[in-house]
């Protein structure tokens, strides 16, 4: 029998589609695979330090050869053994919010460990010192969900560059994450945009009422009280599904009562979807759940569009004579928890620690601070910096964009931006990518 939390959630009224939308009956759960042998249990995430700690000392492993990574505590997470957190829709309240991340000190040298960009690495107990060059989007997404203070730069600063292969840029690694999330239909825990993106609406298109209310992208089988998790062959390919052996209320844990699922952001995404569906019906485009995709570009939300519309947002006369921007501004006042932004990067040298001395790399393991002799030494006035030639106001590549080369392709990511990739064989030496 389902728990009281599950029964309370499933009793909530929740409409997924606008009136007069014709919905096909749900497809039966299929492609169920036999469960594999018991997998190693995932460790419970812990910061491994007390709040207020400025530095953490750790033994630093040598840099592996050929772009390989070093050991980390979630090495058992694979595409065929997904961590449950990857299958959660909305994050529970962050227990680490506001806790300053300490810097990492090499225990052998007593010096700050510097990342690829020359800045000190921040200490996270679950991140390896060296991240494999070809790290999967699944693993990047897991690391960032386990501790929402992790930023992409924390991972990029640990990438072990391959000696013969060109380093993948930040957009390439972000694209890996996007592909993985799109394959399993989950939004990111932290949103780069305030308003729901087209990807968030696409996620809802593929969800059932039970999945939204139970806060998971797993296939939910209410009669048999079980959930099936995907088994993947790669970031983009689902091989089948296996019984997760998790209780139905697993993804409701950590939330206060009453459980705020659907979240304010999900409620706004649902209402935006229904608004677009109603508009599609009134323009005789069809009455199916996704016929709103046939709306003209100038009738879709402006924040979905690849380039600004010349006439600006249009009032939707078929509905309420409000632009989508005006309509969603009113809705955001009704749902104040709409914004779900990420945690800003802070470190002991940030303004949050302005009253504390910042650590800097030292040539030898001595006290972290100037000596008394240095402190009493008078300051020598410095010469003014040499004048620098002014830079052009507009980047030449942006002012005169080149047409895409053969072999170049793009795709829309989960933040509703456009990501480009050019295969090495098609790159022009005289063109900056």
VEXDOTOR-762299 format. One record per residue (C-alpha): residue in one letter; y, z, x. Coordinates in steps of 0.001 Angstrom, whole numbers, plus 524288, in hexadecimal, padded with zeros to 5 digits. Example, Ala and Ser with C-alpha at 12.3 -4.5 7.8 and 13.67 -1.06 7.14 Angstrom:
a7EE6C81E788300Cs7FBDC81BE483566
//
This chain:
x800008000080000x80D957FC828050Ax816A18078180930x821D980C67800DAx82B7F8056A809BAx824A07F87C80772x8240D7FA8A7F8C8x832837FDFF7F87Ax8360E7F1F68004Fx82DD77E8A77F83Dx833B17EDFF7EBA8x841697E9DA7EFC5x847277DE737E81Fx848DF7D30C7F16Cx84BDE7C4EB7EE10x849857BACA7F897x84EB57AEF47F140x8599E7AB5C7E7F3x857757A9587D976x850E879C907D576x84AC879ACB7E2E0x83CB9796237E1A0x833D779D667EB0Ax82619799037EE81x81B567A33B7EDE8x818FB7A9D17FB0Fx80EA37A3AF80389x802977AC01805F2x8015E7B28981326x7F93C7A9A381BBDx7F5AB7A71F829DEx7F0D67B50B82B86x7EA1F7B6FF83892x7DFD47C12483BEBx7E5E97CD12841F1x7E4B77CDA8850C1x7DF4D7D98F857D4x7E8337E55885835x7F42A7E2A386074x7FACD7EC9486969x804677F50E861E6x812C97F26E86414x819E67FDEC86A51x824C480499862C9x831E0800B086851x8399280B4286F50x8464F80ADB87709x8403E813A28817Fx84D3581A8988418x85694823DC87D73x8634E81F8787757x86E8E8209F880FCx8669F81CB288CF1x86E568130589547x863B280DEF89E60x854E780D6C89EBDx84D5E80C368AB73x8412A803EC8ABC5x837FC7FDE68B5B0x83B9E7EF7D8B638x830587E5DE8B830x831587DA878C192x8354F7CD788BC06x8291C7C5B28B839x8270C7B7CB8BCB6x827F87AB668B478x8309F7B1008A9D2x826C07BB038A529x82A727C7C889E7Ax826EE7D5DC8A158x81FB47DF9B898D3x825DC7E50788C74x821307EECA88258x81F107E4BB87781x816957DB5D87F4Dx80C637DB9C87461x815C47D48386B2Ax811617C65986A4Cx8127F7BB548607Bx804FB7BEEE85B8Ex808547CD7185B29x816217CE7C855BEx81D077DB8C855E1x81FB77DFAC847AFx82E4C7E10884A80x82EFD7D24684C08x82AF37D0D983DC9x835637D9DC83823x840A87D3CE8309Bx84B507DE31830DBx84CD77E86283BAEx84C147F6CC83896x857C97FF2B83CB9x858F57FE7084B79x855A980BC48517Ex85BC88079C85E70x868D7802FB85903x8741C8083586119x86B8980CB286C69x871148074787916x8672C7FF8B880FDx8661F804AD88EFEx866187FC0889AEFx859D77F9EA8A30Ax858DE7FFB58B0B9x84ECC7FB6E8BAC5x8476A807D98BE0Cx844A1803128CBE2x852957FF5F8CFA6x85A83808008C664x862BD7FC058C31Dx865D37F5438B662x85C7E7EA338B31Ax864427DDC18B118x8606C7D2E38A7CEx8614C7C4388A93Bx86FD47C43A8A614x872E37CECE8B015x875447D9A58A630x86D4E7E6458A598x861057E5AF89D62x860877EEE0891D6x854647F748890A3x84B1E7F4D388557x83DC27FB0A88606x836F67EF268801Ex83D5C7E46588827x836E77DFED894CFx83F0D7DEB18A114x83B217D06D8A213x839967C826895CEx830C87BC4E8969Ax838297AF74897CAx8311C7A98088C0Dx831737B5C8883A3x82E207B3498755Ax837DF7B46286A4Fx82E857BE00863F4x82F927C78886F38x83E5F7C64F87029x83F837C9158619Ax836967D4EE862BFx83E507DACA86DFDx84B007D95686668x845457DF38859F6x83F287EB06860A7x84CAE7EF708650Cx858107E8CD85E4Cx860FB7EC54869B0x85A0D7E1FB871D8x862537D5CD87337x85E647C8538779Bx8656B7CA8188488x85C657D61188766x850F07CCA088714x857AF7C12E88DBBx85BA67CA16898F5x84D387CCF089B4Dx848197BEEA89AD0x840477BB978A701x844CA7ADC98AA01x83A247A41C8AD62x83BA279ECD8BB3Bx83A23790828B729x83E07790268A8C1x84BB478FFA8A32Cx84FAC79CF589D27x84FE579CE388E53x85D547A06C8892Dx8605A7AB0F87F64x8607B7A11A8744Dx852B779CF68780Dx84D7D7AAD187742x854D07AD0F86A81x84E9E7A0B08653Fx841407A63E8689Ex844567B23A8605Fx849527A9D585533x83D1A7A17785512x834817AD6F85490x83C267B3AE84965x83C7D7A6FD841CAx82DB77A59684303x82B377B2D683CAFx837417B2DE833B5x83E8C7BEE383868x84D257C03183B00x8522C7C6AF8476Dx854C87D540846D5x862BA7D2ED84B7Bx86AFC7C84E84573x874CF7C02484CE4x87BC97BC1E84069x881377C46183577x87D3D7BB6C82A44x86F067B77982794x86B277AB6B82F32x863547A02F829A9x8579F7A56283145x8585F7B25C82A0Bx8580C7AAFB81D37x84C7F7A3108222Cx845787AFCD82531x847417B43281716x8423E7A6F281287x835477AA0A81909x834357B846814CCx82DD87BE4B808ECx833897C9678011Fx8296B7D2B5806DFx82CAD7CEC3814D0x83B2E7D156812D8x839067DE6C80C37x82F227E2E68166Cx837D47DE0D8218Dx82E2E7D53482868x82ACA7C70382AB1x81C477CA4782A5Cx814917C47181F2Bx813917CF4381507x807507D0CA80CBBx80AB57DB198028Cx7FD997DB0C7FB28x7F6127DDAF807B5x800C07E67C80D66x801927DF7A81A68x80AA97D71582289x806CC7CB9882B10x80DD57C933837DFx80EC77BC0983EA8x806C17B87784A7Ex80E7A7AED28529Dx80ACD7A4DA85CD2x818BF7A41B86205x826B47A74685E1Ax8264A79C66853F7x8182B79B5A84F52x811207A49A845F6x8026D7A3978476Ax7FEE77AC1883BA8x7FFC57B9E683640x7F8317C67E8380Ex7F84C7D35F830D3x802B77DBBE8374Ex7FBF37E857832FAx8096B7EE27830AAx80D6F7F58D82455x816557EE6D81AD2x8217D7F7E281D95x820F27F5F882C58x82DD57EE8082D07x834B47F82182400x833588035B82D99x83F828083883456x8485580525828C4x84F6C80F7C820C1x84C60811AE8126Cx84F3280A2880A01x84A987FF4B812DFx855BA7F560814ABx84CCD7E987813C3x851087DF368105Dx85C587E1E681982x86A657DE7881666x869197D28781F09x85CD07CE1E817F6x8634B7D04980ABFx86EB87C7B080EB2x8657D7BD518140Ex85DF47BD7B80737x86A487BC1F7FF22x86F627B137807D8x8627E7AA1380618x8633B7AB987F74Ax8715E7A6FB7F75Dx86D8079A977FE96x861C3798927F5AAx86A7E799917E9A0x8741E790037EF94x869097866C7F255x8647E787407E427x8722C784D67DEDEx8739C779027E797x86676773C97E29Dx85FF8774867EFE7x853BE77B317EAD2x84E62788377E65Ax8452C78B907F178x847AD797427FA67x84C4D78F1680601x8537B783BA7FF84x8604D78A22803A5x85DAD783ED810DFx86199776E080ABDx86F6377BB980814x87A167741380F19x87E3E77A5A81BC9x88BC677D8081674x8858F785A480B94x87D6078DC7814D9x882E8799F581B7Bx88C7E7961F82616x885DF79F3882FD0x87990796DA82EA5x8805078A3E83256x87F557845A83FD8x88DD77811A8404Fx89978785CB8383Dx89BCA77E5782BA7x8A8E27775782C0Dx8AD1177BDA81E85x8A884789D7820C4x8A02C791FB8176Bx89F8578C0C809D3x8A088793DC7FD25x893A6792D67F5CEx898AE78E5A7E896x88B0D78DA07E2AFx8897E79C647E489x8955E7A5437E5D8x89FD079CF77EC87x89E577A5637F8BAx89B2D7A05B80631x88EB97A59880C35x897537AD3E815A4x89EF17B3C680A92x8928C7B687802F2x88B607BCBF80E5Ex897627C4CE81209x896BC7CB1880493x888207CD3F80613x889C87D3B98135Fx892527DE1080CFEx8873B7E0BB80384x87D537E1A680E98x884567E8BD819CAx878387E8E782262x8787B7DA298237Bx87BBF7D9BD831F0x8704B7DC4683B07x876077D9E38484Ex86FC27DCE385544x8728F7E84885E23x87D637E5E4867DDx879C77E68D87631x87DF27F33E87C69x87B1A7F8E0889A5x87FB8804168921Ex88ACD7FB61896F3x88F687F7EA8892Cx89B0D7FE068820Ax8919F8070F87B1Dx88FF280DC388844x89E0780CEC88CAFx89E3F81B7188F57x8924B81AAD8981Cx8917A814BB8A5BFx88AF1807748A5EDx87FF6804B48AF7Dx881467F9618B8F8x8776D7F3A58C28Fx877AC7FB318CF59x873587F6668DCBFx86B70802BD8DF15x8657F80D9B8D6B4x870F7816F58D737x8794A81DCB8CD07x87E45814D68C21Ex88CC8816658C436x89796815638CE80x8983781F598D93Bx8A371829168DA1Ax8A8E78218F8E5C3x8A8F1814F18DE0Bx8AF0181B998D245x8BA69820CA8DA66x8BCCB813E48E16Dx8C99080D718DCE3x8C83D800D58D558x8CC607F4878DC7Ex8D4647EB4F8D40Ax8CD6C7DE8E8D161x8D3657D11E8D212x8D4E47CA298C515x8C9ED7C0958C201x8CBCF7B25A8C55Cx8D0237A9C58BA16x8C52D7A2DC8B2F5x8C68D795528AD54x8C68B7959E89E76x8BA0579158897D2x8BA34786BF88D4Cx8BB8078C1387F9Bx8AF947849087AD0x8A2DB782B38820Cx8A11C7744988526x893787746787F90x898A9779D5872C5x8A46E770D187264x89C337649A874C0x88E427680C87102x883F975E7787579x879D7758F586C2Fx86C5675F2C86D75x86378758F587766x855F7753B687479x84CCD75F2E874EDx8571D7690D8709Dx8548F77046863ECx85A9277B6885C6Fx856BC784FE851F6x85D8E78EF58498Ax85AAB79CD384DE7x85A097A941845BBx8688A7ABF5847EBx86B5379EB38419Dx86FF37990484E80x86B4178CA78553Dx862D578DDC86171x861107823686A92x856F177F62874E5x856027740A87E6Dx8493F771268853Fx84AE3770A389418x846B17625089483x8521B75E8C88BCAx85CE2766A189213x8686775F55897FDx86CF6765068A502x87B3B762B68A169x87A4B769D28946Ax87B5777885892B8x8718377E478891C
//
